[in-house]
Structure formats: C-alpha cells, structure tokens
Amino acid sequence: MSCYEIEALRLGLMNVLDVGDESARNHAANELEGHRDGPIEGLAEADTLTEIQRHLDAALVDLEEVVATMDRDDPEFDYTRGRLLAVRDAERAVQRLSAQGESIVDGLGDAHDTLHETFPVEE
C-alpha cells in the first residue's frame, strides 16, 4: 500500500521549492510507478503552488469518492480513510505555505516602501 497523493505532493513541492536530493526524488517517483495519472501526475509535475493546490484538491475529491464507495469491511478501508485524513492535512499545510509566502512578499513590499520613505530619492 502506498499513499500516492503524498508522494506526488512531495515531488511537486521538491519542484516548486527546488529542494530534495536525487535519491528522495527517485524514491518518490518509484512509489508512483504505474499510478501517475490524473491529479497524481499533475501533483508530481507541478511547478507552482497554485498548480499544487489545484491538483491536490482534485486528488482529494477522487480519494473522498473512493472512501465513500468502499465497503467498511474491506481490509483496506481504514488505511484508505487514513490516506484521506493525511491528504486533507497536507492540503492545509500547502495552504499555510502559500499564505506564508504571500506574507513574505507583502513584508518585503512594506520594507521597500519604508526604505524609500526614510531615504527619499530625488529625481
């Protein structure tokens, strides 16, 4: 059993943040072997946080549908529900990352404005 959504998200975040070594990338890619379609492929190949959020939302919808149609007696039901919870948590983490990034950009804009107010440039 594997959590394809989380491994694909890891790959996407490695792309966006330009982090992770080749070994980590290869491990995640190997976990996805034969499962890189739809939102999973989109997540793994994402180059922006916006793309990650869009594909993660689609993966979450797909996973919710799987859980909703599973028989509670299925031996994989609890694991699949656990995956759903993990992906929901990951979605919130990506939202926080995006909000923090926006906050940093806004803060740099404020610092820039303050610098020019303190040291006006005469033209």
C-alpha positions, 0 to 999 in steps of 0.5 A: 500500500502506498499513499500516492497523493503524498508522494506526488505532493512531495515531488511537486513541492521538491519542484516548486521549492527546488529542494530534495536530493536525487535519491528522495526524488527517485524514491518518490517517483518509484512509489508512483510507478504505474499510478501517475495519472490524473491529479497524481501526475499533475501533483508530481509535475507541478511547478507552482503552488497554485498548480499544487493546490489545484491538483491536490484538491482534485486528488482529494475529491477522487480519494473522498469518492473512493472512501465513500464507495468502499465497503467498511469491511474491506481490509483496506478501508481504514488505511484508505480513510487514513490516506484521506485524513493525511491528504486533507492535512497536507492540503492545509499545510500547502495552504499555510505555505502559500499564505506564508509566502504571500506574507513574505512578499507583502513584508518585503513590499512594506520594507521597500516602501519604508526604505524609500520613505526614510531615504527619499530619492530625488529625481 
